Amino acid sequence: MSEQSNNQGRAYEYICVLTLCKEIQKVRPAIVQINSALRANENAWNSISPFLQNVLSESAKATTATIFDMEPMLLEKGEDMVVLTCQTDKEGKDGDVRDIVITRKDVKWEIGLSIKHNHFAVKHSRLGKSLDFGAKWFNVPCSQDYWNAIKLIFDYLSEQKILGKKWSELPSKDLQVYVPLLQAFINEIQKSNSMDSTVPRKMVEYLLGEFDFYKVISIDSKRITRIQTYNLHGKLNRPSRTNKPKIQVPIASLPTRIVSFDFKPNSTNTVELYMDGGWQFNFRIHNASTKVETSLKFDVQIVGMPATIISINCSWK
């Protein structure tokens, strides 16, 4: 992600948390917790143009009524405080993709929002010479076959890095790096899956985070904000003491098996993963910098989801 995109994403988080808090305060006590993440988001907000500030404000306002319809606990009458917290990047690295967490501690309730500005990507992960993605993603350490398969690839990259080479200067990065690395990645996941039937479920939980959440995506060109419901463990959409949710959010089933896992047709840098229940992911591997590094980053896109993950488009006024 470029610095500009990252800055706009943080600015959008800032206006989302302030707008939601302001609307909740019309009904009950609510505060935004002051921390380093909020200050970083505020600095990003102050750095963008007034025009973009207005765009993001319209986007944030469009979501509140729908969120309230799904989460009556936010507006339940009471004196306890609703606390809205912007999460730090560390939480994301630790398996929590939520950017904003909203809690009512007196009733042991919380929901989370993942905030996206003009993009749909999920967790960005890396493959590297010593990065054990199997242990991190689904608790099955990578096999010796995997380490043997990637050794020559990363030895080659280490040599090119020492020489100060740029990725554009490599004679055939696709065939020398991307293809064999992705093939080793595919083989390792299939091998782990044959030993542990929970691998598909754990992969989705890793990619989407261990907590249920709503994804809020601003699509500026269409003047809509899309809300997607990731209610994987049944933690969202709880009724309050007095009201049931006006919008019902079903629990989405996690996958149990891998249907297909192979290269995208006519591609040397993208593989497609198809699992049961409608789950489909694309993994595109790429170099995240101009100069050669000894690790590569994934851009992971969800291209198919269960029908129980609902998407609601909120039009801007």
C-alpha positions as CSV (number, residue, x, y, z in Angstrom):
1,M,0.0,0.0,0.0
2,S,1.4,3.4,-0.9
3,E,1.9,6.1,1.7
4,Q,-0.9,8.2,0.2
5,S,-3.4,5.2,0.3
6,N,-2.3,4.4,3.9
7,N,-2.9,8.1,4.8
8,Q,-6.3,8.2,3.3
9,G,-7.2,4.9,5.0
10,R,-6.2,6.3,8.4
11,A,-8.2,9.5,7.7
12,Y,-11.2,7.4,6.9
13,E,-10.9,5.5,10.2
14,Y,-10.7,8.8,12.0
15,I,-13.9,10.3,10.5
16,C,-15.7,6.9,10.9
17,V,-15.0,6.7,14.6
18,L,-16.0,10.3,15.3
19,T,-19.2,10.1,13.2
20,L,-20.4,6.9,14.8
21,C,-19.6,8.3,18.3
22,K,-21.5,11.5,17.6
23,E,-24.6,9.6,16.5
24,I,-24.5,7.3,19.5
25,Q,-24.2,10.3,21.8
26,K,-27.6,11.6,20.6
27,V,-29.1,8.6,22.5
28,R,-26.7,7.5,25.2
29,P,-23.2,8.2,26.7
30,A,-20.3,7.4,24.3
31,I,-16.6,8.4,24.1
32,V,-13.7,7.8,21.7
33,Q,-10.7,6.5,23.6
34,I,-7.6,8.7,23.1
35,N,-4.6,6.7,22.2
36,S,-1.7,6.6,19.7
37,A,-3.8,5.1,16.9
38,L,-6.4,7.9,17.2
39,R,-3.7,10.6,17.1
40,A,-2.1,9.0,14.0
41,N,-5.5,8.9,12.3
42,E,-6.1,12.5,13.3
43,N,-2.8,13.6,11.8
44,A,-3.7,11.8,8.6
45,W,-7.1,13.5,8.5
46,N,-5.5,16.9,8.9
47,S,-3.1,16.2,6.1
48,I,-5.8,15.5,3.4
49,S,-7.6,18.1,1.3
50,P,-10.9,19.7,2.4
51,F,-12.5,18.1,-0.7
52,L,-11.4,14.6,0.4
53,Q,-12.5,15.3,4.0
54,N,-16.0,16.1,2.7
55,V,-16.0,12.9,0.6
56,L,-15.0,10.7,3.6
57,S,-17.5,12.5,5.9
58,E,-20.3,11.7,3.5
59,S,-19.2,8.1,3.3
60,A,-19.0,7.7,7.1
61,K,-22.5,9.3,7.6
62,A,-24.1,6.9,5.2
63,T,-23.2,3.8,7.4
64,T,-24.6,4.7,10.8
65,A,-28.3,3.9,10.3
66,T,-27.5,0.5,8.9
67,I,-25.0,-0.3,11.7
68,F,-27.6,0.7,14.3
69,D,-30.2,-1.5,12.6
70,M,-27.9,-4.5,12.9
71,E,-26.6,-3.7,16.4
72,P,-29.4,-2.5,18.8
73,M,-27.0,-2.7,21.8
74,L,-25.3,0.5,20.5
75,L,-28.5,2.6,21.2
76,E,-29.9,0.7,24.2
77,K,-31.0,3.2,26.9
78,G,-28.6,3.2,29.8
79,E,-25.9,5.1,31.7
80,D,-23.0,2.8,31.0
81,M,-20.4,4.2,28.5
82,V,-20.1,3.0,24.9
83,V,-16.3,3.1,24.2
84,L,-15.0,3.4,20.7
85,T,-11.3,2.5,20.2
86,C,-9.1,2.8,17.2
87,Q,-6.7,-0.2,17.2
88,T,-3.0,0.0,16.6
89,D,-1.2,-1.9,13.8
90,K,0.1,-4.4,16.4
91,E,-3.4,-5.8,16.9
92,G,-3.6,-6.5,13.1
93,K,-0.3,-8.3,13.2
94,D,-1.6,-10.4,16.1
95,G,-4.6,-11.6,14.2
96,D,-7.2,-8.9,14.7
97,V,-8.2,-7.1,11.5
98,R,-10.6,-4.8,13.2
99,D,-9.7,-1.1,13.0
100,I,-12.3,0.1,15.4
101,V,-13.6,-1.8,18.4
102,I,-16.8,-0.7,20.2
103,T,-17.4,-2.0,23.7
104,R,-19.9,-1.8,26.6
105,K,-18.0,-3.4,29.4
106,D,-20.8,-3.4,31.9
107,V,-22.6,-5.9,29.7
108,K,-19.6,-7.7,28.3
109,W,-20.4,-6.8,24.7
110,E,-18.3,-5.7,21.8
111,I,-18.3,-5.4,18.0
112,G,-15.6,-4.5,15.5
113,L,-15.3,-2.6,12.2
114,S,-12.6,-3.1,9.5
115,I,-12.4,0.2,7.6
116,K,-11.3,0.2,4.0
117,H,-11.0,3.1,1.5
118,N,-11.5,2.1,-2.1
119,H,-10.0,-1.4,-1.8
120,F,-11.2,-4.9,-0.9
121,A,-7.9,-6.7,0.0
122,V,-7.6,-8.8,3.2
123,K,-4.5,-9.4,5.3
124,H,-1.2,-8.8,3.6
125,S,1.2,-11.7,4.4
126,R,4.7,-12.5,3.3
127,L,6.7,-15.5,2.2
128,G,10.4,-15.5,3.1
129,K,13.5,-17.7,3.5
130,S,12.8,-18.4,7.2
131,L,9.1,-17.4,7.5
132,D,7.1,-20.4,8.6
133,F,3.7,-19.5,7.1
134,G,2.2,-22.9,7.9
135,A,2.8,-22.5,11.7
136,K,1.4,-19.0,11.6
137,W,-1.5,-19.5,9.3
138,F,-2.9,-22.8,10.5
139,N,-0.7,-24.3,13.2
140,V,1.1,-26.9,10.9
141,P,4.8,-26.1,10.6
142,C,6.2,-26.1,7.1
143,S,7.8,-29.4,6.1
144,Q,11.4,-30.0,5.1
145,D,10.2,-30.5,1.5
146,Y,9.0,-26.9,1.5
147,W,12.2,-25.5,3.0
148,N,14.2,-27.4,0.4
149,A,12.0,-26.1,-2.4
150,I,12.4,-22.5,-1.5
151,K,16.1,-22.5,-0.5
152,L,17.5,-22.0,-4.1
153,I,14.9,-19.2,-4.7
154,F,15.9,-17.2,-1.7
155,D,19.6,-17.9,-2.1
156,Y,19.3,-16.3,-5.6
157,L,17.4,-13.3,-4.2
158,S,20.0,-12.9,-1.4
159,E,22.8,-12.7,-4.1
160,Q,20.8,-10.2,-6.1
161,K,20.2,-8.1,-3.0
162,I,23.9,-8.0,-2.2
163,L,24.6,-6.8,-5.8
164,G,22.0,-4.0,-5.2
165,K,19.8,-5.2,-8.1
166,K,16.3,-3.9,-8.8
167,W,13.5,-6.3,-9.4
168,S,13.2,-4.8,-12.9
169,E,16.8,-5.9,-13.6
170,L,16.2,-9.6,-13.0
171,P,16.1,-11.4,-16.3
172,S,13.1,-13.6,-15.5
173,K,11.7,-12.9,-12.0
174,D,8.4,-14.7,-13.0
175,L,9.9,-18.0,-13.9
176,Q,12.9,-17.9,-11.5
177,V,11.0,-16.6,-8.5
178,Y,7.2,-16.3,-8.6
179,V,6.3,-19.6,-10.3
180,P,8.5,-22.0,-8.2
181,L,7.7,-20.1,-5.0
182,L,3.9,-20.2,-5.6
183,Q,4.2,-23.9,-6.5
184,A,6.0,-24.7,-3.2
185,F,3.2,-22.7,-1.5
186,I,0.5,-24.7,-3.1
187,N,2.2,-28.0,-2.5
188,E,2.7,-27.2,1.2
189,I,-0.9,-26.2,1.8
190,Q,-2.2,-29.3,0.1
191,K,0.2,-31.5,2.1
192,S,-0.8,-29.8,5.4
193,N,-4.5,-30.2,4.5
194,S,-4.0,-34.0,3.9
195,M,-2.7,-34.2,7.5
196,D,-5.1,-31.8,9.2
197,S,-8.7,-31.4,8.1
198,T,-9.1,-28.1,9.9
199,V,-6.6,-26.3,7.6
200,P,-9.3,-24.7,5.4
201,R,-11.2,-23.3,8.4
202,K,-8.0,-22.1,10.0
203,M,-6.8,-20.4,6.8
204,V,-10.0,-18.4,6.6
205,E,-9.7,-17.5,10.3
206,Y,-6.1,-16.3,9.7
207,L,-6.9,-14.3,6.6
208,L,-10.0,-12.6,8.1
209,G,-8.8,-12.5,11.7
210,E,-10.0,-14.4,14.8
211,F,-12.8,-11.9,15.7
212,D,-16.2,-11.4,14.0
213,F,-16.5,-7.9,12.4
214,Y,-18.2,-5.7,9.9
215,K,-16.2,-4.5,6.9
216,V,-16.9,-0.9,6.0
217,I,-15.7,-0.1,2.5
218,S,-16.0,3.4,1.0
219,I,-16.4,3.2,-2.8
220,D,-16.0,6.9,-3.7
221,S,-16.5,6.6,-7.4
222,K,-20.0,5.1,-6.9
223,R,-20.8,7.3,-3.9
224,I,-21.7,4.2,-1.8
225,T,-20.4,2.7,1.4
226,R,-20.6,-1.1,1.4
227,I,-21.0,-3.0,4.7
228,Q,-20.1,-6.7,4.7
229,T,-21.0,-9.0,7.7
230,Y,-18.3,-11.4,8.8
231,N,-20.3,-13.2,11.5
232,L,-18.2,-16.3,11.6
233,H,-18.6,-17.2,15.3
234,G,-22.0,-15.7,16.0
235,K,-20.7,-12.7,18.0
236,L,-22.5,-10.0,15.9
237,N,-26.1,-8.9,15.7
238,R,-27.1,-9.5,19.4
239,P,-30.4,-8.2,20.6
240,S,-30.6,-5.7,23.4
241,R,-32.8,-6.1,26.4
242,T,-35.6,-4.2,24.7
243,N,-35.0,-4.5,20.9
244,K,-34.2,-7.1,18.3
245,P,-32.0,-6.2,15.3
246,K,-33.9,-4.7,12.5
247,I,-31.5,-6.4,10.0
248,Q,-30.8,-10.0,10.7
249,V,-27.2,-11.1,10.2
250,P,-26.8,-14.9,9.6
251,I,-23.8,-16.9,11.0
252,A,-21.5,-17.8,8.1
253,S,-20.2,-21.3,7.9
254,L,-16.4,-21.8,7.7
255,P,-15.0,-24.2,5.0
256,T,-14.2,-27.8,5.6
257,R,-12.3,-28.8,2.4
258,I,-10.2,-27.5,-0.4
259,V,-11.9,-28.0,-3.8
260,S,-9.2,-26.6,-6.0
261,F,-5.9,-24.8,-5.6
262,D,-3.9,-23.9,-8.7
263,F,-2.4,-21.1,-10.8
264,K,-4.8,-18.6,-12.3
265,P,-5.0,-19.3,-16.1
266,N,-2.3,-17.4,-18.0
267,S,-0.8,-16.0,-14.8
268,T,2.7,-16.5,-13.3
269,N,2.1,-14.5,-10.1
270,T,-1.4,-15.4,-8.9
271,V,-3.0,-18.6,-7.6
272,E,-6.7,-19.4,-7.0
273,L,-8.0,-21.2,-3.9
274,Y,-11.5,-22.7,-4.1
275,M,-13.1,-24.1,-0.9
276,D,-16.5,-25.5,-0.1
277,G,-19.3,-23.2,1.1
278,G,-18.5,-20.6,-1.6
279,W,-15.1,-19.4,-0.2
280,Q,-12.7,-18.3,-3.0
281,F,-9.5,-16.4,-2.7
282,N,-6.8,-15.1,-5.1
283,F,-3.2,-14.9,-3.8
284,R,-1.1,-12.5,-6.0
285,I,2.6,-12.4,-5.0
286,H,4.6,-9.3,-5.7
287,N,7.7,-7.3,-4.8
288,A,6.7,-4.5,-2.4
289,S,9.8,-2.4,-3.2
290,T,11.9,-1.3,-6.1
291,K,15.1,-3.1,-5.0
292,V,15.3,-6.8,-4.5
293,E,14.3,-8.1,-1.0
294,T,14.5,-11.6,0.5
295,S,10.8,-11.8,1.1
296,L,7.7,-11.2,-1.1
297,K,4.3,-9.9,-0.2
298,F,0.8,-11.4,-1.0
299,D,-2.1,-9.3,-2.1
300,V,-5.0,-11.5,-1.1
301,Q,-8.5,-10.8,-2.5
302,I,-11.8,-12.5,-1.6
303,V,-13.4,-13.4,-4.9
304,G,-16.2,-15.6,-3.5
305,M,-18.0,-15.7,-0.2
306,P,-20.9,-17.7,1.3
307,A,-24.4,-16.3,0.8
308,T,-24.6,-15.9,4.5
309,I,-22.0,-13.1,4.4
310,I,-24.4,-10.3,3.3
311,S,-23.4,-7.0,1.7
312,I,-25.4,-3.9,2.1
313,N,-24.8,-0.8,0.0
314,C,-25.4,2.5,1.8
315,S,-25.9,5.4,-0.6
316,W,-24.6,8.8,0.2
317,K,-26.9,11.8,0.5
